[in-house]
Amino acid sequence: MNIKSALALTLLGLTLQAKSLDKVNTKSGPVKGAISTDGKVRMFKGIPYAAPPVGPLRWKAPQPAASWSSPLDATNFGARCMQENIFGDMVYRDNGPSEDCLYLNVWSPVSEAKKPALLPVMVWIYGGGYAAGASSEPRQDGEMLAKKGVVVVSMNYRLNVFGFLAHPGLAKETGRNGSGNYGLLDQVAALEWVHKNIKAFGGNPENVTIFGESAGSFSVCGLMASPLTKGLFQKAIGESGAFFGSSLAITPAADAQLIGEKFASSVGASSLEELRAKPAAELLKATLKNPEGFPVTVDGVFFPEDARTIYAEGKQAHVPLLAGWNRDEMSGGAFFGKDAHTAEVFKAKLQERYKDAAGQLLELYPATSDEQAAQSAGALASDGFIAFSTWKWLELQRTTGESTVYRYEFDDAPPTTPPGGAYHSAEIEFVFETLPSKHLPWRPEDTQLSDLVSTYWTNFAKTGDPNGAGLPAWPPFASSTGNEVMHLSSDSKAKPEQNRARYELLDRLMARK
């Protein structure tokens, strides 16, 4: 055989290998994806994990996707779920929005081994206040994480009125006292899909980590509490938020259904049939006039009880948990509103909002000057918005189930103009190593931090411990280790917990409600 013929056969072999790498047989049918430009990651997008929740399936638990026989084109993201343009920093690569939106994506490393070992799986859940978000955001792309030896999955789930409407008629349909939480049930269906199919993509269904940010972090908290997810994941990561504060609070079934009844009346629907017959765009537009929103509720299925009760009684999944929040989750302006940012105004607002507890709060959020008052207002706004609920989650997880927990604070301030500090969601592109998804003047230290954070996250997914060779030591968040917190920045290091007294006071105030 001459050199030319040998080269042709080699190229043919590489082509055949590439063709086989981008094809996978799922339980529902074959899918054909793509290979990354560097040849290191297999990418499959827009795989249906449930039937389109349209027509009579609107406001029902997700149903199995129909099977197919010809290879499904899995090179484009599926439509995002119905939503308004709420958050300016959310950029999408899909053709949505649509009610037909229950699709997921898989990124899997290419292996040169003949029989590669099954890899840990990381299942991502996006944020957006249960009103916006999609898995097609560039900053949440799984390619770079996959290069660190994990299989990455992300899914779309129903939002707003389509994902969280509760209504007495819906409860009657299923014979339960509660209804709603369809977006959370979608997440369970996606995890079930992972359990059944991920081995075909090189993932280990017995080593799954769920992780999410903001509403996605709340979802991780809820998935740990729900009896529906037993055995579907083994570790959890929460980035900013859990169901133990005032943000995205779980609403009693009767209250949630009253909200649903009012909404149905506002669109002129006297029955579920009429409500399901309404065009999706009309319903979405009507939600703009519904300031209450559509809350997560005790539906009797996903949440048989509220999350606080489930965790307090130790009924949640006792899995390793890594969680934390960003240093500047919310600005002081969120506390002051349009009022002047002065110590006098801060003290007056404390008195107005917290009554007899204002004095105790002022001791922990001092206001001896206007500058200090502005700082305290930002701290209190951030604590009330996200920090306290995440702290309480970690506390309950480590005390009611003796699970190993790791706590972090993300302190890096991306180079924005004007400066926004380590704002809510700032860590996402660091976790996914997708800094280029935002056109900012990134610094070398940002790139280094992104590599460090993604390594911590993938290490945790692999072993339940973020530590590894050459990394700053990250002790568990435990009294035996001094309650140390990993501060993620250009100089990442673990430090003893600060501000515990603030969270303990907020916990006592929450208990009075």
PyMOL commands that set and color helices and strands:
alter all, ss='L'
color gray80, all
select helices_A, chain A and resi 3-21+55-57+138-140+143-146+160-164+168-174+182-201+215-225+227-229+253-266+272-277+280-287+307-312+333-336+343-364+370-400+428-431+435-437+444-463+479-481+500-512
alter helices_A, ss='H'
color red, helices_A
select strands_A, chain A and resi 23-25+30-32+34-35+41-48+72-73+103-109+119-125+151-155+203-213+235-239+321-326+405-410+484-488+493-496
alter strands_A, ss='S'
color yellow, strands_A
deselect
rebuild
show_as cartoon
